[in-house]
Amino acid sequence: MRILLAALCFAISSPALAALNILACEPEWGALAKEIGGDKVTVYTATTALQDPHRIEARPSLIARARSADLMVCTGAELEIGWVPLLQTQSGNPKIQAGQPGYFEAAGVVALLEKPTRLDRSMGDIHAAGNPHIHLDPRNIARVSAALSERMANLDRADTGYYEDREKSFLQRWSDATARWEKQGASLKGMPLVVYHKNLTYLINWLGMREVGALEPKPGLPPSTAHLSELLDQLKREPAKAVVRAAYNEPRAAEWLAERAKIPAVMVPFTVGGTDNAKDLFTLY
């Protein structure tokens, strides 16, 4: 009897096992899943802020994670086209296949910018659906949060109320934070910037800044000496305030141009974990 009572007491006092096993393709979605899911989920993030999400290897350890996932949360819009389909195929997990409830694409619930009017390989790595780097506009995070919460609740109906309550709390805190960030960023409106890649488009659009050049001659192509020289000549006619790159972009081209144009080279975390201070979604911005 003593053993039975001890076992019952242990069961009552021990936290319940997480109901959903989530594989997030990028850190921002892993962080959002944790905000909504709390202790009802386990989250593994397939990439870090120091990796280019376009170019990830579907290594065996990732395939193993995909095999055991109940829900895969990705950006979509062809951002992960080079590796997610391989994970889905190699894992053999029916839950996370495209079109199934266990596969969620954040880009499917927001309005994408920079939709191409034509597709031509000579244009570089162009995404047919539009620019997939949606998360740097916090208004998009709010939209994705609502859809992701609903999907998680559908997959774990026993905890529907839990997810709804956490998402409601998150959205209130997120709305307050977004208003604060917009006030802080008001002075940036109209600021001309040179970017490395078209991965800051949503941030620039949200705060009303202007992109006047890119270090990549075409999306996905590395900066060349000839292109950087042309860009430097352009900046003499149309100055920029800074050269901005994501944490995963190599720094040399940005530093080369910034030094010669006599403007700052700025590295932004881009996603959760991009700097020591960007520990979650609220400290990312």
C-alpha positions in Angstrom: 0.0 0.0 0.0 2.9 2.4 0.8 4.3 1.8 -2.7 0.9 2.4 -4.3 0.3 5.6 -2.4 3.8 6.8 -3.2 3.2 6.2 -6.9 -0.1 8.0 -6.8 1.4 11.0 -5.0 4.3 11.1 -7.5 1.8 11.0 -10.4 -0.2 13.8 -9.0 2.8 16.0 -8.2 4.7 15.4 -11.4 4.0 17.7 -14.4 2.1 16.2 -17.2 4.0 15.2 -20.3 4.0 17.6 -23.1 1.1 16.8 -25.5 2.6 18.1 -28.7 6.1 17.5 -30.1 6.9 20.5 -32.4 9.7 20.9 -34.9 10.1 24.5 -35.9 12.0 25.3 -39.0 13.3 28.7 -37.8 13.9 30.2 -34.3 11.1 32.8 -34.6 8.5 30.0 -35.0 10.1 27.9 -32.2 9.8 30.9 -29.9 6.2 31.6 -30.9 5.3 27.9 -30.4 6.7 28.1 -26.9 4.8 31.3 -26.1 1.5 29.6 -27.1 2.2 26.1 -26.0 3.9 26.6 -22.6 4.4 23.3 -20.8 2.0 21.5 -23.1 4.6 21.3 -25.9 8.2 20.4 -26.5 9.9 22.4 -29.2 13.0 21.7 -31.2 14.3 24.3 -33.7 15.9 23.0 -36.8 18.1 26.1 -37.5 19.8 28.9 -35.6 20.0 32.6 -36.2 23.5 32.2 -37.6 22.4 29.9 -40.4 20.9 30.9 -43.7 17.4 29.3 -43.7 17.6 28.9 -47.5 20.6 26.6 -47.2 20.2 23.9 -44.6 21.3 20.3 -44.8 18.7 17.6 -44.1 21.1 15.8 -41.8 20.1 12.5 -40.1 19.6 14.1 -36.7 17.0 16.5 -38.3 15.3 13.6 -40.0 15.0 11.8 -36.7 13.4 14.9 -35.2 11.0 15.1 -38.1 10.1 11.4 -37.6 8.8 12.0 -34.1 7.1 15.4 -34.7 3.4 16.0 -34.2 3.6 19.4 -35.8 6.1 21.0 -38.1 6.0 24.9 -38.2 7.8 26.5 -41.1 7.8 29.8 -42.9 6.8 28.4 -46.3 6.7 30.5 -49.5 9.6 28.4 -50.8 12.0 29.5 -48.1 12.8 26.0 -47.0 12.3 24.3 -50.4 15.8 23.0 -50.4 15.5 20.9 -47.3 12.0 20.6 -45.8 10.5 18.4 -48.5 13.5 16.0 -48.0 12.8 16.0 -44.3 9.2 15.1 -44.9 10.1 12.3 -47.3 12.9 10.8 -45.4 11.1 10.9 -42.1 8.2 8.9 -43.3 6.0 10.8 -40.8 2.5 11.1 -42.3 1.6 13.8 -39.8 3.9 16.5 -41.2 3.4 16.0 -44.9 2.3 19.0 -46.9 -1.5 19.5 -46.7 -1.8 17.6 -43.4 -2.8 19.3 -40.1 0.7 18.6 -38.7 2.3 20.8 -41.3 1.9 24.6 -40.8 3.3 27.4 -43.0 3.3 30.9 -41.5 3.5 32.6 -44.8 0.1 31.2 -45.7 -1.7 33.6 -43.2 -0.1 36.9 -44.1 0.1 39.2 -47.1 3.4 38.7 -48.8 5.4 41.6 -50.3 7.5 41.6 -53.5 5.4 39.1 -55.4 7.2 38.8 -58.8 5.3 39.6 -62.0 7.5 37.2 -63.9 9.9 34.4 -63.0 13.3 34.2 -64.7 16.4 32.5 -63.4 18.4 35.4 -64.6 16.8 37.4 -61.8 18.5 35.3 -59.1 16.8 33.4 -56.3 13.3 34.8 -56.6 10.4 33.2 -54.6 7.3 32.8 -56.7 4.9 33.4 -53.8 6.7 36.6 -52.7 9.3 37.6 -50.1 9.2 34.9 -47.3 11.0 36.8 -44.6 7.8 37.8 -42.9 8.7 37.8 -39.2 10.4 41.2 -38.9 7.0 42.9 -39.1 5.5 42.2 -35.6 2.0 42.6 -37.1 2.7 39.4 -39.0 3.7 37.6 -35.8 0.3 38.5 -34.4 -1.5 37.0 -37.5 0.6 33.9 -37.4 0.0 33.5 -33.6 -3.8 33.4 -34.1 -3.5 30.7 -36.8 -0.9 28.7 -35.0 -2.8 28.7 -31.8 -5.9 27.4 -33.6 -3.8 24.6 -35.3 -2.2 23.5 -32.0 -5.7 23.4 -30.3 -7.0 21.3 -33.2 -4.2 18.8 -32.8 -4.5 18.7 -29.0 -8.2 19.2 -28.3 -7.9 18.3 -24.6 -5.9 21.5 -24.0 -7.8 23.8 -26.3 -8.6 26.3 -23.5 -5.0 26.3 -22.4 -3.7 27.3 -25.8 -6.5 29.9 -26.3 -5.7 31.5 -22.9 -1.9 31.7 -23.6 -2.4 33.1 -27.1 -4.8 35.8 -25.7 -2.2 36.7 -23.1 0.6 36.7 -25.7 -1.4 38.9 -28.1 -2.1 41.5 -25.4 1.6 41.7 -24.5 2.5 41.7 -28.1 0.1 44.5 -29.0 1.5 46.7 -26.2 5.1 45.9 -27.2 4.4 46.7 -30.9 2.9 50.1 -30.0 6.1 50.8 -28.0 8.4 49.7 -30.8 6.5 51.8 -33.4 6.9 54.9 -31.1 10.6 54.2 -30.7 11.1 53.6 -34.4 9.2 56.7 -35.6 12.5 58.6 -36.1 13.6 56.0 -38.6 10.9 56.8 -41.1 12.3 57.6 -44.5 15.8 56.5 -43.6 17.7 55.2 -46.6 19.5 51.9 -46.1 21.7 49.4 -48.0 20.8 45.8 -47.2 22.7 42.6 -47.8 19.8 40.5 -49.0 16.1 41.0 -49.4 15.6 39.6 -45.8 14.8 42.9 -44.1 12.0 44.0 -46.4 9.2 43.6 -43.9 11.1 45.5 -41.2 11.8 48.3 -43.6 8.2 48.4 -44.8 6.8 48.3 -41.2 8.9 51.3 -40.0 8.7 53.2 -43.3 12.4 53.1 -44.1 13.8 53.0 -47.7 16.0 50.4 -49.3 18.3 52.1 -51.8 20.6 49.2 -52.6 21.6 45.6 -51.9 25.0 44.1 -51.5 23.9 41.1 -53.5 23.8 41.9 -57.2 20.8 39.6 -57.5 19.0 37.7 -54.7 21.1 34.7 -53.6 24.2 35.7 -55.5 27.2 36.7 -53.4 28.5 40.3 -53.5 31.1 40.9 -56.2 33.8 43.6 -56.4 32.3 45.0 -59.5 28.8 45.3 -58.0 30.1 46.8 -54.7 32.0 49.4 -56.7 28.9 50.3 -58.7 27.0 50.6 -55.4 29.6 52.9 -53.9 29.3 55.2 -56.9 25.5 55.2 -56.5 25.9 56.1 -52.8 27.9 59.2 -53.8 24.8 60.4 -55.7 22.2 58.9 -53.3 23.6 58.6 -49.8 22.4 56.0 -47.4 22.5 56.1 -43.6 23.8 52.6 -43.0 24.6 49.2 -44.5 22.5 46.6 -42.7 23.0 42.8 -42.6 21.5 39.9 -40.8 23.5 38.0 -38.2 24.0 35.1 -40.6 25.3 37.2 -43.5 29.0 37.4 -43.8 30.3 40.8 -42.7 33.1 41.6 -45.2 31.1 43.1 -48.0 29.1 45.3 -45.6 32.2 46.5 -43.9 34.0 47.2 -47.2 31.2 49.4 -48.5 30.5 51.1 -45.1 34.2 52.1 -44.7 34.4 53.6 -48.2 31.0 55.3 -48.0 31.7 56.5 -44.5 28.5 55.1 -43.0 28.0 52.6 -40.3 27.8 48.8 -40.9 25.0 47.5 -38.7 24.3 43.9 -37.9 20.8 43.0 -36.7 19.9 39.8 -35.0 17.3 38.9 -37.7 15.8 36.2 -35.5 15.8 34.9 -31.9 19.4 34.1 -30.9 21.0 36.4 -33.4 22.6 38.3 -30.5 23.0 37.6 -26.8 20.2 40.0 -26.1 17.7 38.6 -28.6 16.6 35.7 -26.3 13.0 35.6 -27.3 10.5 37.4 -29.6 10.1 40.3 -27.2 13.8 41.0 -27.1 14.3 40.5 -30.8 12.9 43.9 -31.7 
